[in-house]
Amino acid sequence: MGFKSGKTVIKQLPKESVDPYMGLPSFSEDEFLYLFSKLENMEFKGKEMEQIYHLTLKLQNLYLFYQEKNLLK
């Protein structure tokens, strides 16, 4: 059993291809900075620290990705 491709792209994707960033949430730089400032000024209890750390890390990674790809509005 095999898979047969109807169309093979060798050099570049056709213009009608799917947007690879379509599933990403849309944030402006101001929105990122607002979220980071809110997180900075909040107090968290022991149980919440790990969850807040991971959430902040995800936001930071998303922000850096947006910056790298020039997707910030």
N, C-alpha and C positions, 0 to 999 in steps of 0.2 A: 504494500500500500504506500502511496507517495503523494506528494503535494505538487501540483502544477501551478506555476505563477502565470497569470494572464498578462502581466506587464512587468518588465524588469527595468529598473532605474540604475544607471551606471554612474553618471557624473553628478547630477543634481536633482533634487526633488521637484516634481512638477508644481506649478503655482497653485493648483487646486488641492494640494495636499492638506492634511489636518494641521492645525496650529498646535505645536507641542506645549505651549504655555496655557492652553485653554482651561485646564483644570485648576490652575493656580488662582488663589484669591487675589483680588486687585487692591493693593494698598498704595497710598502715596507716601512720600518720605515724611510728611508731617504726621500722618497717621501712625507710622512706625515710631517716630520720636515721641508722640503722645503716649503710646502704649508702654514704651520703655520708661518714660518719666513716671507714669502711674505705678508701674512695677517697682521702680526704685524707691518710691515714697510710701509703699505699703509695708505693713508689719505682718509677718507670717509665723504661725506656730510650728512646732517641731514636725508634726505629721505632714504638714503641707510643703515643707522645704524641698523634698525631692521632686514632687510634682511641679512646683513652681520653677525649680531649676531646669527641668526638662522642657517645660513650656517656653521659658525664656531662651533656652538654647535653640529650640526650633524657630522661634521668632527671629533670633539673631542670624541663624543660617539662611532663613528666607530673605531677610534684609540684605545680607551679603550677596546672595544669588541675584536678587533684583538689581543691586548696584553693579554687579559684574556684567549683567546682560543689558544694562541701561533701560530697565523696565519701570523705574520709579517715575511717577508723574509729578 
